[in-house]
Amino acid sequence: MGLDDKIENTAQETAGKVKQDIGEATDDKDLQAEGKADQKSANIKQAGEKIKDAFKK
């Protein structure tokens, strides 16, 4: 996995967690859902990068 991709995916996952937490604190269901979606997207990207790395070896 490229370092840039890993950093970008981690940042997206962290931002999603922050959005989710803020949504929970403010009772904003839309922001909670957006945060969860961001986290899932980042996790899928990370999994894809790991698969690519496995085939490179």
N, CA, C and O atoms as a printed pandas DataFrame, in Angstrom:
     atom_number atom_name residue_name chain_id  residue_number  x_coord  y_coord  z_coord
0              1         N          MET        A               1    0.858   -1.158    0.000
1              2        CA          MET        A               1    0.000    0.000    0.000
2              3         C          MET        A               1    0.906    1.222    0.000
3              4         O          MET        A               1    1.859    1.298    0.776
4              5         N          GLY        A               2    0.607    2.176   -0.870
5              6        CA          GLY        A               2    1.391    3.394   -0.905
6              7         C          GLY        A               2    1.182    4.200    0.359
7              8         O          GLY        A               2    0.077    4.266    0.896
8              9         N          LEU        A               3    2.241    4.803    0.820
9             10        CA          LEU        A               3    2.164    5.589    2.054
10            11         C          LEU        A               3    1.155    6.716    1.925
11            12         O          LEU        A               3    0.406    6.988    2.863
12            13         N          ASP        A               4    1.128    7.380    0.764
13            14        CA          ASP        A               4    0.168    8.465    0.557
14            15         C          ASP        A               4   -1.269    7.962    0.660
15            16         O          ASP        A               4   -2.118    8.605    1.278
16            17         N          ASP        A               5   -1.532    6.811    0.050
17            18        CA          ASP        A               5   -2.882    6.241    0.109
18            19         C          ASP        A               5   -3.254    5.865    1.528
19            20         O          ASP        A               5   -4.383    6.091    1.963
20            21         N          LYS        A               6   -2.301    5.291    2.248
21            22        CA          LYS        A               6   -2.569    4.887    3.629
22            23         C          LYS        A               6   -2.889    6.103    4.498
23            24         O          LYS        A               6   -3.815    6.069    5.308
24            25         N          ILE        A               7   -2.120    7.171    4.324
25            26        CA          ILE        A               7   -2.363    8.396    5.094
26            27         C          ILE        A               7   -3.720    8.989    4.740
27            28         O          ILE        A               7   -4.473    9.404    5.620
28            29         N          GLU        A               8   -4.026    9.026    3.446
29            30        CA          GLU        A               8   -5.308    9.582    2.996
30            31         C          GLU        A               8   -6.483    8.781    3.541
31            32         O          GLU        A               8   -7.469    9.357    4.000
32            33         N          ASN        A               9   -6.382    7.455    3.493
33            34        CA          ASN        A               9   -7.464    6.605    3.992
34            35         C          ASN        A               9   -7.629    6.744    5.499
35            36         O          ASN        A               9   -8.752    6.776    6.003
36            37         N          THR        A              10   -6.526    6.826    6.212
37            38        CA          THR        A              10   -6.589    6.995    7.665
38            39         C          THR        A              10   -7.211    8.348    8.018
39            40         O          THR        A              10   -8.006    8.446    8.953
40            41         N          ALA        A              11   -6.849    9.377    7.273
41            42        CA          ALA        A              11   -7.419   10.704    7.511
42            43         C          ALA        A              11   -8.923   10.698    7.255
43            44         O          ALA        A              11   -9.688   11.302    8.007
44            45         N          GLN        A              12   -9.346   10.014    6.190
45            46        CA          GLN        A              12  -10.773    9.940    5.882
46            47         C          GLN        A              12  -11.516    9.172    6.978
47            48         O          GLN        A              12  -12.614    9.557    7.378
48            49         N          GLU        A              13  -10.915    8.098    7.452
49            50        CA          GLU        A              13  -11.543    7.318    8.512
50            51         C          GLU        A              13  -11.664    8.131    9.796
51            52         O          GLU        A              13  -12.692    8.090   10.472
52            53         N          THR        A              14  -10.604    8.870   10.125
53            54        CA          THR        A              14  -10.612    9.700   11.325
54            55         C          THR        A              14  -11.647   10.811   11.207
55            56         O          THR        A              14  -12.382   11.083   12.156
56            57         N          ALA        A              15  -11.704   11.451   10.048
57            58        CA          ALA        A              15  -12.689   12.513    9.836
58            59         C          ALA        A              15  -14.109   11.962    9.961
59            60         O          ALA        A              15  -14.992   12.619   10.512
60            61         N          GLY        A              16  -14.317   10.762    9.450
61            62        CA          GLY        A              16  -15.625   10.125    9.571
62            63         C          GLY        A              16  -16.002    9.865   11.015
63            64         O          GLY        A              16  -17.151   10.058   11.411
64            65         N          LYS        A              17  -15.028    9.426   11.800
65            66        CA          LYS        A              17  -15.285    9.172   13.220
66            67         C          LYS        A              17  -15.637   10.469   13.938
67            68         O          LYS        A              17  -16.537   10.495   14.777
68            69         N          VAL        A              18  -14.921   11.552   13.606
69            70        CA          VAL        A              18  -15.213   12.853   14.219
70            71         C          VAL        A              18  -16.626   13.301   13.852
71            72         O          VAL        A              18  -17.379   13.757   14.713
72            73         N          LYS        A              19  -16.984   13.172   12.572
73            74        CA          LYS        A              19  -18.335   13.545   12.142
74            75         C          LYS        A              19  -19.387   12.736   12.899
75            76         O          LYS        A              19  -20.394   13.276   13.358
76            77         N          GLN        A              20  -19.135   11.439   13.020
77            78        CA          GLN        A              20  -20.088   10.578   13.717
78            79         C          GLN        A              20  -20.226   11.010   15.177
79            80         O          GLN        A              20  -21.339   11.092   15.697
80            81         N          ASP        A              21  -19.115   11.283   15.830
81            82        CA          ASP        A              21  -19.148   11.695   17.230
82            83         C          ASP        A              21  -19.866   13.032   17.410
83            84         O          ASP        A              21  -20.647   13.201   18.346
84            85         N          ILE        A              22  -19.599   13.978   16.511
85            86        CA          ILE        A              22  -20.283   15.268   16.587
86            87         C          ILE        A              22  -21.774   15.084   16.347
87            88         O          ILE        A              22  -22.596   15.701   17.024
88            89         N          GLY        A              23  -22.120   14.241   15.390
89            90        CA          GLY        A              23  -23.524   13.953   15.124
90            91         C          GLY        A              23  -24.219   13.345   16.325
91            92         O          GLY        A              23  -25.369   13.677   16.615
92            93         N          GLU        A              24  -23.532   12.457   17.025
93            94        CA          GLU        A              24  -24.105   11.855   18.229
94            95         C          GLU        A              24  -24.270   12.898   19.332
95            96         O          GLU        A              24  -25.279   12.908   20.038
96            97         N          ALA        A              25  -23.279   13.772   19.478
97            98        CA          ALA        A              25  -23.329   14.789   20.534
98            99         C          ALA        A              25  -24.421   15.824   20.277
99           100         O          ALA        A              25  -25.013   16.357   21.215
100          101         N          THR        A              26  -24.685   16.103   18.998
101          102        CA          THR        A              26  -25.678   17.125   18.660
102          103         C          THR        A              26  -27.011   16.524   18.226
103          104         O          THR        A              26  -27.928   17.252   17.846
104          105         N          ASP        A              27  -27.118   15.219   18.282
105          106        CA          ASP        A              27  -28.311   14.486   17.866
106          107         C          ASP        A              27  -28.657   14.769   16.403
107          108         O          ASP        A              27  -29.825   14.909   16.042
108          109         N          ASP        A              28  -27.613   14.851   15.567
109          110        CA          ASP        A              28  -27.762   15.081   14.126
110          111         C          ASP        A              28  -27.582   13.745   13.418
111          112         O          ASP        A              28  -26.458   13.303   13.181
112          113         N          LYS        A              29  -28.697   13.107   13.084
113          114        CA          LYS        A              29  -28.667   11.770   12.480
114          115         C          LYS        A              29  -28.000   11.773   11.108
115          116         O          LYS        A              29  -27.330   10.808   10.739
116          117         N          ASP        A              30  -28.185   12.864   10.347
117          118        CA          ASP        A              30  -27.560   12.939    9.022
118          119         C          ASP        A              30  -26.037   12.974    9.134
119          120         O          ASP        A              30  -25.341   12.303    8.372
120          121         N          LEU        A              31  -25.524   13.748   10.072
121          122        CA          LEU        A              31  -24.076   13.839   10.261
122          123         C          LEU        A              31  -23.515   12.511   10.763
123          124         O          LEU        A              31  -22.421   12.105   10.370
124          125         N          GLN        A              32  -24.261   11.841   11.627
125          126        CA          GLN        A              32  -23.846   10.513   12.093
126          127         C          GLN        A              32  -23.720    9.558   10.914
127          128         O          GLN        A              32  -22.723    8.849   10.783
128          129         N          ALA        A              33  -24.732    9.543   10.061
129          130        CA          ALA        A              33  -24.738    8.640    8.909
130          131         C          ALA        A              33  -23.602    8.982    7.947
131          132         O          ALA        A              33  -22.956    8.089    7.399
132          133         N          GLU        A              34  -23.365   10.268    7.745
133          134        CA          GLU        A              34  -22.273   10.686    6.861
134          135         C          GLU        A              34  -20.925   10.230    7.419
135          136         O          GLU        A              34  -20.062    9.774    6.668
136          137         N          GLY        A              35  -20.749   10.350    8.713
137          138        CA          GLY        A              35  -19.514    9.908    9.343
138          139         C          GLY        A              35  -19.300    8.411    9.205
139          140         O          GLY        A              35  -18.194    7.956    8.913
140          141         N          LYS        A              36  -20.362    7.651    9.416
141          142        CA          LYS        A              36  -20.254    6.196    9.263
142          143         C          LYS        A              36  -19.926    5.816    7.822
143          144         O          LYS        A              36  -19.130    4.910    7.576
144          145         N          ALA        A              37  -20.546    6.517    6.871
145          146        CA          ALA        A              37  -20.284    6.243    5.456
146          147         C          ALA        A              37  -18.830    6.554    5.100
147          148         O          ALA        A              37  -18.193    5.805    4.359
148          149         N          ASP        A              38  -18.310    7.661    5.628
149          150        CA          ASP        A              38  -16.908    8.007    5.377
150          151         C          ASP        A              38  -15.973    6.927    5.917
151          152         O          ASP        A              38  -14.995    6.563    5.264
152          153         N          GLN        A              39  -16.277    6.420    7.104
153          154        CA          GLN        A              39  -15.441    5.376    7.704
154          155         C          GLN        A              39  -15.483    4.102    6.866
155          156         O          GLN        A              39  -14.451    3.474    6.631
156          157         N          LYS        A              40  -16.672    3.724    6.420
157          158        CA          LYS        A              40  -16.799    2.513    5.610
158          159         C          LYS        A              40  -16.058    2.657    4.289
159          160         O          LYS        A              40  -15.395    1.725    3.832
160          161         N          SER        A              41  -16.173    3.825    3.683
161          162        CA          SER        A              41  -15.482    4.076    2.423
162          163         C          SER        A              41  -13.973    3.952    2.596
163          164         O          SER        A              41  -13.296    3.339    1.771
164          165         N          ALA        A              42  -13.454    4.531    3.660
165          166        CA          ALA        A              42  -12.017    4.457    3.926
166          167         C          ALA        A              42  -11.585    3.011    4.154
167          168         O          ALA        A              42  -10.532    2.596    3.671
168          169         N          ASN        A              43  -12.382    2.249    4.880
169          170        CA          ASN        A              43  -12.037    0.854    5.147
170          171         C          ASN        A              43  -12.040    0.029    3.867
171          172         O          ASN        A              43  -11.200   -0.855    3.699
172          173         N          ILE        A              44  -12.975    0.307    2.964
173          174        CA          ILE        A              44  -13.029   -0.418    1.692
174          175         C          ILE        A              44  -11.799   -0.082    0.853
175          176         O          ILE        A              44  -11.203   -0.963    0.233
176          177         N          LYS        A              45  -11.423    1.199    0.836
177          178        CA          LYS        A              45  -10.230    1.600    0.094
178          179         C          LYS        A              45   -8.981    0.923    0.662
179          180         O          LYS        A              45   -8.117    0.476   -0.093
180          181         N          GLN        A              46   -8.889    0.850    1.979
181          182        CA          GLN        A              46   -7.733    0.213    2.606
182          183         C          GLN        A              46   -7.688   -1.268    2.243
183          184         O          GLN        A              46   -6.615   -1.809    1.978
184          185         N          ALA        A              47   -8.828   -1.914    2.231
185          186        CA          ALA        A              47   -8.874   -3.326    1.871
186          187         C          ALA        A              47   -8.435   -3.519    0.416
187          188         O          ALA        A              47   -7.707   -4.462    0.105
188          189         N          GLY        A              48   -8.876   -2.633   -0.462
189          190        CA          GLY        A              48   -8.471   -2.711   -1.862
190          191         C          GLY        A              48   -6.969   -2.545   -2.030
191          192         O          GLY        A              48   -6.350   -3.248   -2.829
192          193         N          GLU        A              49   -6.384   -1.624   -1.286
193          194        CA          GLU        A              49   -4.938   -1.406   -1.351
194          195         C          GLU        A              49   -4.185   -2.643   -0.841
195          196         O          GLU        A              49   -3.149   -3.014   -1.394
196          197         N          LYS        A              50   -4.703   -3.272    0.203
197          198        CA          LYS        A              50   -4.062   -4.479    0.735
198          199         C          LYS        A              50   -4.115   -5.620   -0.273
199          200         O          LYS        A              50   -3.164   -6.391   -0.397
200          201         N          ILE        A              51   -5.219   -5.722   -0.985
201          202        CA          ILE        A              51   -5.350   -6.764   -2.020
202          203         C          ILE        A              51   -4.341   -6.514   -3.137
203          204         O          ILE        A              51   -3.681   -7.439   -3.610
204          205         N          LYS        A              52   -4.230   -5.244   -3.553
205          206        CA          LYS        A              52   -3.251   -4.919   -4.599
206          207         C          LYS        A              52   -1.839   -5.266   -4.132
207          208         O          LYS        A              52   -1.045   -5.806   -4.902
208          209         N          ASP        A              53   -1.529   -4.960   -2.884
209          210        CA          ASP        A              53   -0.200   -5.259   -2.343
210          211         C          ASP        A              53    0.049   -6.763   -2.335
211          212         O          ASP        A              53    1.158   -7.212   -2.624
212          213         N          ALA        A              54   -0.975   -7.538   -2.004
213          214        CA          ALA        A              54   -0.809   -8.987   -1.950
214          215         C          ALA        A              54   -0.460   -9.551   -3.336
215          216         O          ALA        A              54    0.330  -10.489   -3.439
216          217         N          PHE        A              55   -1.037   -8.990   -4.387
217          218        CA          PHE        A              55   -0.763   -9.472   -5.734
218          219         C          PHE        A              55    0.582   -9.001   -6.249
219          220         O          PHE        A              55    1.130   -9.601   -7.174
220          221         N          LYS        A              56    1.127   -7.938   -5.671
221          222        CA          LYS        A              56    2.437   -7.447   -6.089
222          223         C          LYS        A              56    3.547   -8.359   -5.591
223          224         O          LYS        A              56    4.625   -8.394   -6.184
224          225         N          LYS        A              57    3.307   -9.091   -4.523
225          226        CA          LYS        A              57    4.336   -9.950   -3.916
226          227         C          LYS        A              57    4.421  -11.211   -4.634
227          228         O          LYS        A              57    5.228  -12.070   -4.280
